[in-house]
Amino acid sequence: MNLLEKISDFFGKFMAIIVVVVTALALFVPSSCLWIQLKWVNYLLMVVMFGMGLTLKLEDFKLVFTRPKDILVGCVSQFTVMPLLAFALAKIFNLDPALMAGVVLVGTCPGGTSSNVITYLSKGDVALSVGMTSVNTLLAPFLTPAITYFLLRTTVHVDMMAMFLAIVKVVIVPIALGFVINKFFGEFTQKIVKVLPMVSVIAICMIVASVVAHNAQKILTTGLVIFAVVILHNLLGYACGFGLGKLLRLNKEKTKALSVEIGMQNSGLATSLAKTAFPDLAMATVPGAIFSVWHNISGAILANFYNRWTDSEIGADNGSANGSENN
């Protein structure tokens, strides 16, 4: 078990590099990854969500009642900032309907488990990050289809019911199952939770490899535009979260958590939903695949920056004492 834990730590520490290598292989030598079938994506994502459920405890949801303002800020920000940024960037760069659908779908999805890891590495408020991710994920079956429909209703056909059912099946059920197992078999889950980073990284890499390999030619022919949109979407999300934290006079730990939570999306879910919601738009899966790669790279860089953040480096935290600390 110690060996598995060391391997798992390695996967967690070098996740960004591993994802980049796998992506490059799938993009430039797609035949090497075509064995990972697209129909496996949902099942792989379910594995990641089940792992998230195994790490959740009842205390994570108590945060909703003990610090409601913090959670509310995170939820409202998540489902307004990223969707609106996605829609605006798609319009500004004049993306075709398929790519626009994919970008907006990334924006309307909740944050993923990666945001919790990056918040931890950033020395941010991990409890708040987990709380926001958990609540946003539970709201996703309702808000993701609704917001996607609202933004894209005049551009493409959006199957809201298919999206709702897909999120429940791929996200809510596995998380709930993991949560229940952790609740009643906590001693067992504590033994296996240390190897979850390895399992999650492998699953995420397989998802990215599958989508990229099967769409390699399409990705290469889209040019730099879609890459620019995805990168800007992610970076502007971080910036908006940081600015909002400063505006609300949150302390630096909460500001870091809010910034990371807004900027990092569950792009694996977006990739999966693209196939369900837009079956006739193959290119809709591309933005999610690119985002999956990029936000792990940018997240690692951001964590390094935030980890060095002191009050003297980025201005005094005027709200650290009186922001929402007493919520």
N, C-alpha and C positions, 0 to 999 in steps of 0.2 A: 504493500500500500504506500509506503514511503516513496518508492520509485515513481509510482503513478502521481503522487502529489508533487514531486519535483518536476515531472514532465508537464503536469497541469500548470504549475507556476511558470514554466518556460513558455507555454502557449499563451498564458495570460499576459506575460511581460512583453512578448514580442508579437502580439496579435497583429498590429499594424503592418509589420514587415511580412509576416506570413500571408496576410490577405493580399498584399501587393504582389508578392511572388506568384501566388496562385492565380491572381487576376491576369498578370502578364502572360503566364503560361496558357491560360484559357483564351486570351485574346489573340496571341500570335501563333499558338499551336493548338487551335481548338479541338483537333482530333484527339488530343490527349485527355480531354475532359468530357467528350460527348457521351461517354458511358454513364455519366450522371444525368439521368433523364429529368426533363422539366416537371414531369408529374410527381417527382420525389420532393419538390420544393416545399409543398404544404406539409409533408410529413417531417421534413428536416426542421421547418420552423416550429412545428409542434413540439419537437424535442427541446428546442431552445426555450420555448414558453413553459414547458413542463419543468425545466431546470430552474426557471425564474420562480415558479410556484413553490419549488422545494426550499427556496431561500426565504420565502415570505412567512412572517409570523403575525399573529393577531395584533401585536404591538405596532406593526407598521401601519395598520389602519386606525389605530387609536390617535395617530397624529392628526387625523381629519378633525377630531373633536378637541384635541388639546391645542392645536395650532391651525385653526380653520382659515385664518386670513392668509397664511403662507401657502396652504394647499390651493385656496381659491385663486390666488395670484398665479400660481403655476398652471392651473387648469385653464383659466381664461387666456393666459399668454400662449400656451401651447396650441390652442385651437383657434387663435386669431392671427398671431404674428406669422407663423410658418405658412399657413394656407394663403394669406394675403401676399406674403413675399413671393410665394410660388406663382400665384396668378399674375402678379405684377411683372415678374421676370419673364414669364412665358409670353406676355404681351409685348414687353419691351424688345425681346429678342425675336419676336415674330415666329415662334415655334409652330410646327405643323400640329394638327389636332392630336395625333398619337403621342408625340413627345410632350405636348402641353398636358394631356391627361395624366401621363406618368409623373411629371413634375408636381402637378397639383396633388396627386395621390400621395406622393412622398410628404408633402406639406400637411395634409389632413390626417396623417397617421400619428399615433402617440409616440412618445419617446420610447426607446428600447432599453434593454438591460445594459448596453454599452455605456449609457449615460451615468448609471450608478457606479460603474467601474472607474470612469474618467473623473467623476466627482470625488471618489475616494482618493485617486492618485493626485487630484488637485488640492487635497486637504480641505474640501468643501463640506457642506452639511449633508452627509450621506443619508441620514434619517429622512431629511426633507426630500432628497432626490428619490429615494425608494418610495416615499409616500406619494410624490407627484406622479412617478411612473405607474404606480399601482392604480391610483385613482383615474389617471388619464386612460390607462389601458381598459379599465372597466367601463369608461364612458365611450370608448372608441366604437363599439358596435352601433351606437346611436349617432354620435357626432361625425364620425368619419364619412359614412354614406351621405348624411344630410348636407354637410359642408361641401363635399365633392359634387353633389348634385347641384347645389346652389351656384357654385362657381363655374361648372361645366355644362349646365343644362342647355345653353344655347350653342354649344360647340360639338358635343358628342352625346350619344345616348348613355345614360348612367343607370345601371341596374342596382338600385338601392337595396332591394331585398336580397339579391345574391351576395352583395357586399356584407350585409348584416349577418347572414347565415355563415358566410366564410369566416368572418372575424370571431363569431361565437365558437365555431368548430376548431379553428386553427389557433386561437388565442385564449379565449375564456375557459373552455373546457380543459385544456392541458394545464393552465395555471391553477384552476380550481382543484384539479386532481392532485397536482403537486402540493398545493396548500393543505389539502386534507391529509395526505400521506405524512407531511411534515408535522401536522398537528397531532396525529395519533401514533406515529412512529418516529418521533423526534430523535431518539437515540440513534436509530438506523440512518436517518438522513444526515445527521451531523458527521457520520463517517464517510458518506459518499459526496457530500457537498464540496469537499476540497478538490475533487477531480472534475467538478462541473465546468470550470473554465476551459479545460481541454476539450470536453464534449461539445460545449457551445461554440468554441472557435472552429472545430472540425466541421460542425453542422453549418456554421455561417460560411466557411470557405467553400463547402460543397454547394451551397445555395448560389453564391457568387460565381463559382466556376461553371455551374450548369447554365445559368442565365447568360453569362458572358460568352461561353463557348457556342451556345446555340444561336447567339445573336452577334457573333464576332464581326461578320461582314457588315452588318447594319450599323454597329457601333463605329467601326472604322470609317464608314461612309457619311456619318452624321457630321464629321468635321469637329472643330473645336468648340462650336457653339454650345452643344449640350453639356460639355465639360465645364465651360465657363458658367453656365446657368447653375449647375449643381454646386460648384465650388462657391459661387456667390450666395446661393441660397443658404448653405451651411454657415458660412462666415458671417453673413448678415444676421442669421439667427443667434449666433454667439453674441454679436455686438448689441443686438436689441435686448437680449437677456441681461447683459452687463449694464446697459444704459438704464433699463427698467429697474434693476436692483439699486442702482445709484439714485435714481429718481425717487424711489420709495424709501430711500435711506435705510436699506437693509444692511446688515453687517456683511463682512467680506465672505464668510462661509456660505451664507444664504445666497449672496450675489453670484458666487461661483456655481452653486447648484442650479440656480435659475438659468444662468447663461448656458450651461452644459445641457440642461434638460430641454431648453427651447431649440438649441442648435442641432442636437443629435436626434435623429428620427429612427423609428423602427422601419428602416428601409427594406428589410427582408419581408415584412408584412406588405409593404407597398408593392414589391415585386410580385408577391403571391396574389394580391388582390387585383393587380393589373390583368392577370390572365383570366380572372373570374369576372371582373366588372367590364373589361374591354376585350373580349375574346377575338374580335376582328381587328384589333390594333396591336399587332405584334411589337411594335416599337415602344409601346407604353411601358414595357418591362425594363427598358434600358435605363431611364433615370434612376430607378431604384437600385439597379445593379451598380451603377457608377457611384451613387451616394453611399452604398454599403462599403465601398472601398475607400472613398475619400474621407468620410467622417471618422473612420478609425485612424487615418493618418493625421488629420487635423486635430482630432481629440487628443492624441498622444502629445502633439506639439503644444496644444493649449494647456494640457495638464502640467507640462514642464514649466510653462510660463506662470500659470496660477500657483503652482507649488512654490514659486519664488516670490509670490506677491506678499509684500509687507505694506503696512500703512504708509510708510515713507516713500515707497516706490510708485504707488498709484493713488496718492492722495489719502488724507486721513479719512477713516470710516466714521463720519459724523453720526451715522445711524447705528453704529455698533452697540451703543449703550441704550439708545432710545428708539431704534427703528421698529422692527416687529419682534424684538427679542422677548417682549413680555406677552406675546400672543398666547 
